[in-house]
Amino acid sequence: MLKWLALAATLWAMPASAKNWYLVATSESRTTAYFIDRDSIVTTSTSLRRVTAWSVHSTDDSDGTASRELVLEFDCANPRYRFLHLTSYTASLTVVADDVGSGTWRTVSSGSLDDSARQFACSGGIRPTSAKNYGAGNPFKAGRAALSDGSSSSSGSNAYSGGTNKH
């Protein structure tokens, strides 16, 4: 009986694994769609937010990578971010590589995909208001469709720059 209670308590305390993917931005060149799981946004310190993101490419890289799942940390006080973990996938979602990120801070350029992602993370998933919800399913197919048919979170625009994203 105690074993069952301990198991039930452990399962109840585990975080939910459901995802809540939002298409935050697409690149101006229509080569990348950038999704963030809104439910993954975690405040790690006063100005830092950690998120799970998914980057979908319009075509496969030379090594077969079609998309990447990323764990990123954004600094809401300064325009920067860092990679904590990266998993690369083929179009059939087979893992190509699974790597720990360098943790090196990188600058966020205004109007970039990373800028839209930072706005989304730092606002708790409220901005940009053009972000479109795609629910719990893996965002790969939705990303490829958005890149091929021209749809995006806001017709390819970043809500803050008024135009398409630079990267």
DRENDO-1510 file (C-alpha; in Angstrom, 1 decimal, always signed):
<recs>
REC; n; res; u; v; w
REC; 1; MET; +0.0; +0.0; +0.0 .
REC; 2; LEU; +2.8; +2.4; +0.9 .
REC; 3; LYS; +4.5; +1.6; -2.4 .
REC; 4; TRP; +1.3; +2.6; -4.3 .
REC; 5; LEU; +1.0; +5.8; -2.3 .
REC; 6; ALA; +4.6; +6.7; -3.0 .
REC; 7; LEU; +4.1; +6.0; -6.7 .
REC; 8; ALA; +1.0; +8.1; -6.9 .
REC; 9; ALA; +2.7; +10.9; -5.1 .
REC; 10; THR; +5.6; +10.8; -7.5 .
REC; 11; LEU; +3.5; +10.8; -10.6 .
REC; 12; TRP; +1.3; +13.6; -9.3 .
REC; 13; ALA; +4.4; +15.7; -8.6 .
REC; 14; MET; +5.9; +15.2; -12.1 .
REC; 15; PRO; +5.5; +18.1; -14.5 .
REC; 16; ALA; +3.1; +17.8; -17.3 .
REC; 17; SER; +4.6; +17.0; -20.7 .
REC; 18; ALA; +1.9; +18.5; -22.8 .
REC; 19; LYS; +3.0; +21.2; -25.2 .
REC; 20; ASN; +1.3; +24.4; -26.2 .
REC; 21; TRP; +3.2; +25.4; -29.4 .
REC; 22; TYR; +2.9; +29.0; -30.8 .
REC; 23; LEU; +4.3; +30.1; -34.2 .
REC; 24; VAL; +6.1; +33.2; -33.0 .
REC; 25; ALA; +7.8; +34.2; -36.3 .
REC; 26; THR; +9.0; +33.2; -39.8 .
REC; 27; SER; +12.1; +34.5; -41.5 .
REC; 28; GLU; +11.8; +37.0; -44.2 .
REC; 29; SER; +13.4; +34.5; -46.6 .
REC; 30; ARG; +10.8; +31.9; -45.6 .
REC; 31; THR; +13.5; +29.4; -44.7 .
REC; 32; THR; +12.7; +29.1; -40.9 .
REC; 33; ALA; +9.6; +29.0; -38.8 .
REC; 34; TYR; +10.1; +29.5; -35.1 .
REC; 35; PHE; +7.8; +28.0; -32.5 .
REC; 36; ILE; +7.8; +28.3; -28.7 .
REC; 37; ASP; +6.0; +26.1; -26.2 .
REC; 38; ARG; +4.2; +28.7; -24.1 .
REC; 39; ASP; +3.7; +26.2; -21.2 .
REC; 40; SER; +7.5; +25.8; -21.0 .
REC; 41; ILE; +8.3; +29.4; -20.1 .
REC; 42; VAL; +10.0; +29.3; -16.7 .
REC; 43; THR; +11.4; +32.3; -14.8 .
REC; 44; THR; +14.9; +31.1; -13.7 .
REC; 45; SER; +15.9; +34.4; -12.1 .
REC; 46; THR; +14.7; +38.0; -11.9 .
REC; 47; SER; +15.3; +38.7; -15.6 .
REC; 48; LEU; +15.9; +35.2; -17.1 .
REC; 49; ARG; +13.3; +33.1; -18.9 .
REC; 50; ARG; +13.9; +29.5; -20.1 .
REC; 51; VAL; +11.8; +28.1; -22.9 .
REC; 52; THR; +11.5; +25.1; -25.2 .
REC; 53; ALA; +11.5; +26.2; -28.9 .
REC; 54; TRP; +11.3; +24.4; -32.2 .
REC; 55; SER; +13.0; +25.7; -35.3 .
REC; 56; VAL; +11.6; +24.3; -38.6 .
REC; 57; HIS; +13.6; +24.7; -41.9 .
REC; 58; SER; +12.0; +24.9; -45.3 .
REC; 59; THR; +14.6; +22.4; -46.7 .
REC; 60; ASP; +16.8; +19.9; -45.0 .
REC; 61; ASP; +20.4; +20.7; -44.2 .
REC; 62; SER; +23.2; +18.7; -45.7 .
REC; 63; ASP; +23.3; +16.4; -42.7 .
REC; 64; GLY; +19.5; +15.7; -43.0 .
REC; 65; THR; +18.5; +18.1; -40.3 .
REC; 66; ALA; +15.0; +19.4; -41.0 .
REC; 67; SER; +14.2; +20.9; -37.6 .
REC; 68; ARG; +15.6; +21.5; -34.1 .
REC; 69; GLU; +14.2; +21.4; -30.7 .
REC; 70; LEU; +15.9; +23.9; -28.5 .
REC; 71; VAL; +16.1; +24.8; -24.8 .
REC; 72; LEU; +16.9; +28.5; -24.7 .
REC; 73; GLU; +17.4; +31.0; -22.0 .
REC; 74; PHE; +16.6; +34.7; -22.7 .
REC; 75; ASP; +17.7; +37.7; -20.7 .
REC; 76; CYS; +14.7; +40.0; -20.4 .
REC; 77; ALA; +16.8; +42.9; -19.1 .
REC; 78; ASN; +19.4; +42.7; -21.9 .
REC; 79; PRO; +18.9; +41.7; -25.5 .
REC; 80; ARG; +20.7; +38.3; -25.4 .
REC; 81; TYR; +20.1; +34.6; -25.2 .
REC; 82; ARG; +21.9; +31.3; -24.9 .
REC; 83; PHE; +21.5; +27.7; -26.0 .
REC; 84; LEU; +21.2; +25.2; -23.2 .
REC; 85; HIS; +20.2; +22.1; -25.2 .
REC; 86; LEU; +19.7; +21.3; -29.0 .
REC; 87; THR; +18.2; +18.2; -30.6 .
REC; 88; SER; +18.3; +18.0; -34.4 .
REC; 89; TYR; +15.8; +15.9; -36.3 .
REC; 90; THR; +15.2; +14.7; -39.8 .
REC; 91; ALA; +11.9; +15.2; -41.6 .
REC; 92; SER; +10.7; +11.9; -40.2 .
REC; 93; LEU; +11.6; +13.1; -36.7 .
REC; 94; THR; +14.6; +10.8; -36.3 .
REC; 95; VAL; +17.3; +12.3; -34.1 .
REC; 96; VAL; +20.3; +13.5; -36.0 .
REC; 97; ALA; +22.2; +15.0; -33.0 .
REC; 98; ASP; +21.5; +15.7; -29.4 .
REC; 99; ASP; +23.8; +18.2; -27.8 .
REC; 100; VAL; +24.3; +20.3; -24.7 .
REC; 101; GLY; +24.4; +24.0; -25.6 .
REC; 102; SER; +27.5; +26.0; -25.0 .
REC; 103; GLY; +25.8; +28.4; -22.6 .
REC; 104; THR; +27.5; +31.3; -24.3 .
REC; 105; TRP; +25.4; +34.5; -24.4 .
REC; 106; ARG; +24.6; +35.7; -27.9 .
REC; 107; THR; +23.2; +39.1; -28.8 .
REC; 108; VAL; +19.6; +39.4; -30.0 .
REC; 109; SER; +19.3; +41.6; -33.1 .
REC; 110; SER; +16.2; +43.8; -33.3 .
REC; 111; GLY; +13.6; +42.4; -35.7 .
REC; 112; SER; +15.2; +38.9; -35.8 .
REC; 113; LEU; +13.6; +35.6; -35.1 .
REC; 114; ASP; +15.4; +35.6; -31.8 .
REC; 115; ASP; +13.9; +39.0; -31.0 .
REC; 116; SER; +10.4; +37.6; -31.5 .
REC; 117; ALA; +11.2; +34.6; -29.4 .
REC; 118; ARG; +12.7; +36.8; -26.6 .
REC; 119; GLN; +9.6; +39.1; -26.7 .
REC; 120; PHE; +7.3; +36.0; -26.4 .
REC; 121; ALA; +9.4; +34.5; -23.5 .
REC; 122; CYS; +9.8; +37.7; -21.6 .
REC; 123; SER; +6.1; +38.6; -21.9 .
REC; 124; GLY; +5.0; +35.2; -20.6 .
REC; 125; GLY; +3.6; +34.3; -24.1 .
REC; 126; ILE; +1.6; +37.4; -24.7 .
REC; 127; ARG; +3.7; +39.3; -27.3 .
REC; 128; PRO; +4.0; +39.5; -30.1 .
REC; 129; THR; +0.2; +39.4; -30.4 .
REC; 130; SER; +0.5; +37.9; -33.9 .
REC; 131; ALA; +1.8; +34.6; -32.4 .
REC; 132; LYS; -0.5; +31.8; -33.6 .
REC; 133; ASN; -1.4; +28.8; -31.4 .
REC; 134; TYR; -0.8; +25.3; -32.9 .
REC; 135; GLY; -1.7; +23.3; -29.8 .
REC; 136; ALA; +0.1; +20.2; -28.5 .
REC; 137; GLY; +1.1; +18.4; -31.6 .
REC; 138; ASN; +4.7; +18.4; -32.9 .
REC; 139; PRO; +5.1; +21.7; -34.9 .
REC; 140; PHE; +7.2; +20.2; -37.7 .
REC; 141; LYS; +4.3; +19.8; -40.3 .
REC; 142; ALA; +2.7; +23.1; -39.3 .
REC; 143; GLY; +6.1; +24.8; -39.8 .
REC; 144; ARG; +6.7; +23.4; -43.2 .
REC; 145; ALA; +3.1; +24.3; -44.2 .
REC; 146; ALA; +3.6; +27.9; -42.9 .
REC; 147; LEU; +6.8; +28.2; -44.9 .
REC; 148; SER; +5.4; +26.8; -48.1 .
REC; 149; ASP; +2.0; +28.5; -48.2 .
REC; 150; GLY; +3.1; +31.9; -46.9 .
REC; 151; SER; +1.0; +31.8; -43.7 .
REC; 152; SER; +2.7; +32.6; -40.4 .
REC; 153; SER; +2.0; +34.2; -37.1 .
REC; 154; SER; +1.2; +37.4; -38.9 .
REC; 155; SER; +1.8; +37.0; -42.6 .
REC; 156; GLY; +5.5; +36.7; -41.9 .
REC; 157; SER; +5.7; +39.8; -39.8 .
REC; 158; ASN; +7.2; +40.6; -36.5 .
REC; 159; ALA; +4.7; +42.6; -34.4 .
REC; 160; TYR; +7.4; +45.0; -33.2 .
REC; 161; SER; +9.3; +45.7; -36.5 .
REC; 162; GLY; +6.2; +46.0; -38.7 .
REC; 163; GLY; +7.8; +43.8; -41.3 .
REC; 164; THR; +9.2; +40.4; -41.8 .
REC; 165; ASN; +12.0; +39.0; -39.6 .
REC; 166; LYS; +15.6; +39.5; -40.8 .
REC; 167; HIS; +16.9; +36.0; -40.1 .
</recs>
